Amino acid sequence: MLFSNGAADPHPITGACLALERLAWLGEPVILVGEELAGRRLPGDAQSRIDWVRTGLGVPGCLIVAVDEGASVGDGDQPDPTGPWARLQATWDADTLITSLQSSVTSGRRAGLTVVSIGPRGPAVNPTMPRADVEALDLPDAVRQLIAADAFDGAAGVLPDLGAALVSAAWPSPANSADMLERGQPGDG
């Protein structure tokens, strides 16, 4: 989602670096690099993929991690789709996954991450599958929603603890106010 969909020449989307800068207000962003980008196969070597993304974005200080979603094998022959997300959560103390891949939504949620899905919602293949916690139009929209949620969550802890007596004295309820009953409602004849 940091790069355009042009498979011939993928380049960073407008605002990608600004979005990463703003995500840093909430914590250290970890950029995940898969084996493919916009239909284009990236280098097979993990370090080469990381270097390609670092050079393409022009962000020398960002944390970039190579991820192969199908690389973790659980019990049985099928790969465990939650494995990579659970490892990232444990390694980087991650709590949120921002993704444009609908296939990552369910596995990210099952790994305990808050999932932000970018782009149009696809048709529900299985209506019982979990949806993303947050849906955004694009990366800047996702970042705005996360910052707003963080601001309002943080503001709730900053408000003074007002006792019930103080609240009722500061903001008397019109329904219980004797003065209101004597004067009547605005517009009463």
C-alpha positions, 0 to 999 in steps of 0.5 A, a space after each residue: 500500500 506504500 507503492 503504486 499499483 503500476 507493476 511495470 514501474 512501482 513507485 511510492 504513493 503520494 504521501 507515503 513518507 508523510 503517512 510513515 512520519 505521522 504513524 511514528 506519532 503513535 509508535 514505531 512503524 514496521 514496514 512489511 515486505 512480501 515477495 511480490 509488489 503490485 504483481 511484480 516479483 521482488 528479489 528472492 533474498 530477504 535483505 535485497 527486498 528490504 534494500 529495494 523498498 528502503 531505496 524506493 521509499 527513500 526512508 533510511 531510518 525506517 524499520 523494514 521486515 521481510 515477511 512471507 505469509 505462507 512460510 510458517 507451518 503449523 500442525 499438519 501440512 497447511 501453513 498457519 496463516 496467523 503465524 507471521 502476524 503472531 511473530 510480528 506481534 511478539 517481536 515488535 510489540 505490534 498491536 495494529 496491522 494496516 493492510 490492503 490484502 483482504 487475505 491478511 484481515 482474518 489471520 491478523 485478527 486471529 493473531 490478536 491485532 487490530 486490523 485496518 483494511 485499505 481499499 474497497 471492501 471486496 465481496 464477502 466470500 464467506 460471511 462468517 469471516 471476520 471483517 477489519 476493525 477499521 476500513 479506510 479508503 487509502 493510507 492517509 485515511 487509515 493514518 488519520 483514523 488511527 491518530 483520531 482514535 488514539 487522540 480520543 482514547 488518550 483524551 478520555 484518560 485526561 478528563 478530570 474525575 468528576 463526582 456525581 454531585 459536582 456534575 449535577 451542580 455544574 450542569 443541572 438537569 432541566 428535568 430535575 430543576 425546580 426553577 425550570 418547572 416554575 419558569 416553564 419551557 421556552 415557547 410556553 405561553 
